[in-house]
Amino acid sequence: MKDKVLKFIDEITPELNELSLEIYNNPELGYQEHKACKLHADILKKYGFTVEENFSGVETGFKAVYKGKKDGITVAYMSEYDALPGIGHGCGHNILGTVSTGAGIVLKELVDEIGGTVVVFGTPAEETSGAKVIYVENNEFDDVDIAMMAHPGNQYTKSGSSLALEPIQFEFFGKTSHAAAAPEKGINALDAAIQTFNSINALREHMRSDSRIHGVIIEGGKAANVVPDYAKVQFYVRSTSKTYNSELLERVKNCARGAALATATELKITKFEFNYDNMVTNQTLSNVFNEKIYHIAGIVMNEPPKSTGSIDAGQVSQVCPTIHPYFDITNDKSIAAHTIEMAESTLTDYAKEQMKNTIAALVLTAAEVIQDPKLYEEIKNEFDTTEK
């Protein structure tokens, strides 16, 4: 099967390289990825998938499905294709989406024989308010048995964890007055915002060391001689577990509530983006992928770094067994994500070769799980018993 998979990958590689290049040359921000969405949908249709566009109410999302002739589990690959403002594909989503779509196309060639269903989800806007959140809320992953994707980076890294993320916005409403002539008649909304920051800073001593709270003042007044009647601040609250992050979020809200009470301002609390759940890697599934990439190309996966960021694949990992490893696209380990240099790396011959290796590993991982019911039961049991 390995030889069959590698042979078919070689056959479709020119089309996959063209897909990645076209998306690279036409970077589109989240929920504006009309061209990228169509390019993915068109190639999946060409290879026999039934494609639903404008999927789950997301205009630049899609779901592509191919059901094999034999029963089996449902395997999903997740394609991202949004770009960054001013940088283009500095996170490499042009090649990321190509890997997932390519894996779906290759696995489709196997499932008539081995069984199962292949799904490729087009998942826009990972960099902001990711569509995976919408899909999970709309129960689109409920019938998925395993979900996989692989992200480009500067080394091969095992699927790890990510921080749960809660975006929170506080708006304070006060009353203007002359700051020198009649300060006693004003209610200072900026004071409430500053007091919120001070209270959160005091909270840091009493929260878990692996949690993060960071924020900015978006609005805080227009003139120094006018008491500000409006202030707006935004924070990200992050933790290694969804459960603890919800507890910490409530304490952050209390900081703002206390500041509003102390300054006699009115407070409005809202979200300004989607929340992201923490990524929970299914280690059994991850081990299969790590073995496959080694057997294909002799690649030994590095241990994942300590979690510092947040991804919307975390949402998916809460509802079905999921992995999110990283694959190497550059020999220069100093190149960081979200840079022009990372975007340019997606076009190199080295990146294209690693794309092929990663597609093969994703496909052979799925094939083994499909053909080994006992292995799938181990994956499912781990998912059911792991703390989220």
C-alpha positions in Angstrom: 0.0 0.0 0.0 2.9 2.4 0.8 4.2 2.1 -2.8 0.7 2.7 -4.2 0.2 5.8 -2.1 3.6 7.2 -3.0 3.1 6.5 -6.7 -0.3 8.3 -6.7 1.1 11.3 -4.8 3.8 11.6 -7.5 1.1 11.6 -10.1 -0.9 14.5 -8.6 2.0 16.5 -7.2 2.1 18.9 -10.2 -1.5 19.8 -9.5 -0.9 20.2 -5.8 2.1 22.4 -6.4 0.0 24.6 -8.7 -2.8 24.7 -6.1 -0.3 25.9 -3.4 1.3 28.5 -5.8 -2.0 29.9 -6.9 -3.1 30.5 -3.3 0.3 31.9 -2.4 0.0 34.4 -5.3 -3.5 35.4 -4.3 -3.5 35.8 -0.5 -6.9 36.4 1.1 -7.8 37.2 4.7 -10.1 35.2 6.8 -13.6 34.9 5.4 -12.5 36.5 2.2 -10.9 33.4 0.7 -13.2 33.1 -2.3 -10.5 32.1 -4.8 -8.7 29.7 -2.4 -12.0 28.0 -1.5 -12.9 27.6 -5.2 -9.5 26.2 -6.1 -9.8 23.5 -3.4 -13.4 22.7 -4.2 -12.6 22.4 -7.9 -9.8 19.9 -7.5 -11.8 17.8 -5.1 -14.7 17.7 -7.5 -12.3 16.6 -10.2 -11.3 13.6 -8.2 -14.8 12.5 -7.4 -15.8 14.2 -4.2 -19.2 15.6 -3.6 -18.6 19.2 -2.5 -20.9 21.4 -0.5 -19.9 25.0 -0.8 -21.0 27.9 1.4 -20.9 25.2 4.1 -22.6 25.5 7.5 -23.3 29.1 6.8 -19.7 30.0 6.1 -19.4 31.5 2.6 -15.8 30.5 2.0 -16.0 27.1 3.7 -16.7 23.8 2.1 -17.2 20.1 2.9 -16.1 17.5 0.4 -17.2 13.9 0.9 -16.4 10.5 -0.7 -18.0 7.4 0.7 -16.2 4.1 -0.1 -17.9 1.0 -1.3 -17.3 -0.7 2.0 -18.4 0.4 5.5 -15.8 1.9 7.8 -14.8 4.9 9.9 -15.1 8.5 8.7 -11.7 10.3 8.4 -11.6 14.0 8.1 -8.8 16.3 6.9 -8.9 20.0 7.6 -7.8 22.5 5.0 -6.8 26.1 6.0 -6.1 28.7 3.4 -6.4 32.2 5.0 -3.5 34.7 4.8 -2.1 37.4 7.1 -2.5 41.1 6.5 0.6 42.7 5.0 2.5 39.4 5.0 0.5 37.0 2.8 0.9 33.3 3.6 3.4 33.9 6.4 1.8 31.0 8.3 2.1 28.7 5.2 -1.7 28.0 4.9 -1.3 27.8 1.1 0.7 24.6 1.6 -1.2 23.5 4.7 -4.5 23.4 2.8 -2.8 21.6 -0.1 -1.5 18.9 2.2 -5.0 18.2 3.7 -6.8 18.3 0.3 -4.0 16.2 -1.2 -4.4 13.6 1.6 -8.1 13.5 1.0 -7.6 12.8 -2.7 -5.1 10.1 -2.1 -7.1 8.3 0.6 -10.1 8.4 -1.7 -8.2 6.1 -4.0 -8.0 3.5 -1.2 -11.4 3.5 0.6 -13.3 1.5 -2.1 -10.9 -1.3 -1.2 -10.4 -0.8 2.5 -13.6 0.8 3.5 -14.5 4.1 5.1 -15.5 7.6 4.2 -13.2 10.5 3.5 -14.1 14.1 4.3 -12.2 17.3 3.6 -13.3 20.4 5.4 -12.4 23.8 4.1 -11.8 25.7 7.3 -11.4 29.5 6.8 -10.1 32.2 9.1 -7.9 30.2 11.5 -5.9 33.4 12.2 -8.9 35.2 13.6 -12.3 33.7 14.4 -11.8 30.3 12.9 -14.6 28.5 11.1 -13.8 25.2 12.9 -15.5 26.8 15.9 -18.7 27.4 13.8 -18.5 23.8 12.4 -18.3 22.3 15.9 -21.1 24.5 17.3 -23.2 23.3 14.3 -22.3 19.7 15.1 -20.6 19.2 11.7 -17.9 17.0 13.3 -20.3 14.7 15.2 -20.0 11.9 12.6 -16.2 12.2 12.3 -14.2 9.3 13.8 -10.7 10.8 13.5 -9.6 14.3 12.3 -6.1 15.2 11.1 -4.1 18.1 9.7 -0.4 19.0 9.6 0.9 22.6 9.9 4.1 23.9 8.2 6.9 25.1 10.3 10.7 25.0 10.7 10.9 21.5 12.0 9.0 18.2 12.3 7.1 18.3 15.6 4.7 15.8 17.2 1.1 16.9 17.7 1.0 18.6 21.1 -1.3 20.9 23.0 -2.5 24.5 22.7 -3.9 27.0 25.1 -7.7 27.5 25.6 -8.4 31.1 24.6 -11.2 33.3 25.7 -11.4 36.8 24.1 -13.2 39.3 26.4 -14.0 43.0 25.8 -14.9 45.5 28.6 -16.6 48.8 27.8 -16.9 51.4 30.5 -19.4 54.3 30.3 -18.9 57.4 32.4 -19.6 61.1 32.1 -17.6 64.0 30.6 -16.7 67.1 32.4 -13.9 69.7 32.4 -10.9 67.9 33.9 -9.6 71.0 35.7 -12.6 73.3 36.2 -15.2 70.6 37.3 -13.6 67.2 37.8 -16.1 66.3 40.5 -18.9 66.4 38.0 -17.2 63.8 35.7 -17.2 60.0 35.9 -13.9 58.7 34.5 -14.2 55.7 32.2 -10.4 55.6 31.7 -9.9 55.2 35.4 -12.1 52.1 35.3 -10.0 50.7 32.4 -6.7 51.3 34.2 -8.1 49.9 37.5 -9.1 46.7 35.6 -5.5 46.3 34.4 -4.2 46.9 37.9 -6.6 44.3 39.4 -5.6 41.8 36.7 -1.9 42.4 37.4 -2.7 41.7 41.1 -4.5 38.5 40.1 -1.4 37.1 38.3 0.2 36.1 41.6 -2.8 33.8 42.3 -3.3 32.0 38.9 -1.6 29.1 37.4 1.9 29.9 36.0 1.0 28.4 32.6 -2.0 30.7 32.1 -1.7 34.0 30.2 -3.7 37.2 30.3 -2.8 40.0 28.0 -4.8 43.1 26.8 -4.8 46.5 25.3 -6.8 49.8 25.7 -8.6 50.3 22.4 -10.2 53.7 23.4 -9.5 55.8 26.5 -10.4 59.4 25.8 -9.8 62.1 23.2 -8.4 65.1 25.1 -6.4 65.5 28.4 -8.7 68.3 29.6 -11.9 66.3 29.3 -12.9 63.5 31.7 -13.2 60.4 29.4 -16.8 59.2 29.3 -15.9 56.0 27.4 -13.2 53.4 27.5 -12.8 50.1 25.7 -10.3 47.3 26.6 -9.8 43.9 25.1 -8.1 40.9 26.7 -7.1 37.4 25.8 -7.3 34.9 28.6 -5.5 31.6 28.0 -4.9 28.4 29.9 -3.8 24.8 29.3 -7.3 23.5 30.0 -10.8 24.7 29.0 -12.2 24.1 32.5 -9.6 26.2 34.3 -9.7 28.9 31.7 -13.5 29.3 32.3 -12.7 29.8 36.0 -10.0 32.3 35.3 -12.2 34.2 32.9 -14.8 34.7 35.6 -12.1 36.2 37.9 -11.0 38.5 35.1 -14.6 39.7 34.7 -14.7 40.3 38.4 -11.7 42.6 38.1 -13.7 44.7 35.6 -16.8 44.6 37.7 -14.9 45.8 40.7 -13.3 48.6 38.7 -16.7 49.7 37.5 -18.1 49.7 41.0 -15.1 51.7 42.4 -15.4 54.4 39.6 -19.2 54.6 39.4 -19.0 53.6 35.7 -21.4 51.4 33.8 -19.9 48.2 32.4 -20.7 46.2 29.3 -19.0 42.8 28.8 -18.8 41.1 25.4 -16.7 38.8 23.3 -14.8 40.4 20.3 -13.7 37.1 18.7 -14.5 33.4 19.0 -13.1 31.4 21.9 -10.7 28.6 21.1 -10.7 25.4 23.2 -7.4 23.8 24.2 -5.9 21.3 21.8 -6.1 17.7 23.2 -3.9 15.5 21.1 -4.9 11.9 20.8 -1.6 10.2 21.6 -2.6 6.8 20.2 -3.4 8.4 16.8 -0.4 10.6 17.0 1.9 7.6 17.6 0.6 6.0 14.4 1.4 9.2 12.4 4.9 9.4 13.9 5.6 5.8 12.9 4.4 6.4 9.4 6.5 9.5 8.7 9.5 7.6 10.0 8.9 4.6 7.8 8.3 6.8 4.8 11.2 9.2 5.0 13.3 8.3 8.1 11.9 11.4 9.9 12.0 11.4 13.7 9.4 13.8 15.1 10.6 16.3 17.7 8.7 16.7 21.0 6.2 19.4 20.9 7.1 22.8 22.5 5.4 24.1 25.6 2.0 25.5 24.7 1.9 29.3 24.2 -0.6 29.8 21.4 -4.1 28.9 20.5 -5.7 27.2 17.5 -9.2 26.5 16.4 -8.3 22.8 15.9 -8.6 22.7 19.7 -12.4 22.9 19.2 -12.3 19.8 17.0 -10.2 17.9 19.5 -12.9 18.3 22.1 -15.4 16.4 20.0 -13.4 13.7 18.2 -9.9 12.2 18.2 -7.6 14.7 16.6 -3.9 15.3 15.7 -2.2 18.5 14.6 1.5 17.8 14.0 4.0 20.2 12.3 6.1 19.5 9.3 9.3 21.1 8.2 9.4 23.4 5.1 12.8 25.1 5.6 16.4 24.2 6.3 16.8 27.6 8.0 15.6 27.0 11.6 15.8 30.7 12.4 12.8 31.4 10.1 9.8 32.0 12.3 6.1 31.8 11.6 4.1 34.9 10.5 7.0 36.2 8.4 7.6 36.9 4.7 10.5 34.4 4.9 8.1 31.6 6.0 5.7 32.4 3.2 8.6 32.2 0.7 9.7 28.9 2.1 6.5 27.3 1.0 7.6 27.6 -2.6 11.0 25.8 -2.2 11.7 22.3 -3.6 12.5 21.3 0.0 9.0 22.3 1.1 7.4 20.5 -1.8 9.2 17.3 -0.9 8.1 17.5 2.7 4.6 18.1 1.5 4.7 14.8 -0.2 6.1 13.0 2.8 3.4 14.5 5.1 0.6 13.6 2.7 1.8 10.0 2.6 2.0 9.8 6.4 -1.5 11.3 6.8 -3.0 8.8 4.3 -1.2 5.7 5.7 -2.2 6.7 9.2 -5.8 6.8 8.2 -5.5 3.5 6.2 -4.1 1.7 9.2 -6.8 2.9 11.6 -9.5 2.0 9.0 -8.2 -1.5 8.7 -7.6 -2.2 12.4 -10.8 -1.9 14.4 -8.9 -2.7 17.6 -6.6 0.3 17.0 -9.6 2.5 16.5 -11.1 1.3 19.7 -7.9 2.2 21.5 -8.0 5.7 19.9 -11.7 6.1 20.9 -11.1 4.9 24.4 -8.3 7.4 25.0 -10.5 10.1 23.7 -13.4 9.2 26.0 -11.2 9.0 29.1 -8.9 12.0 28.5 -9.6 15.2 30.6 -10.6 18.1 28.3 
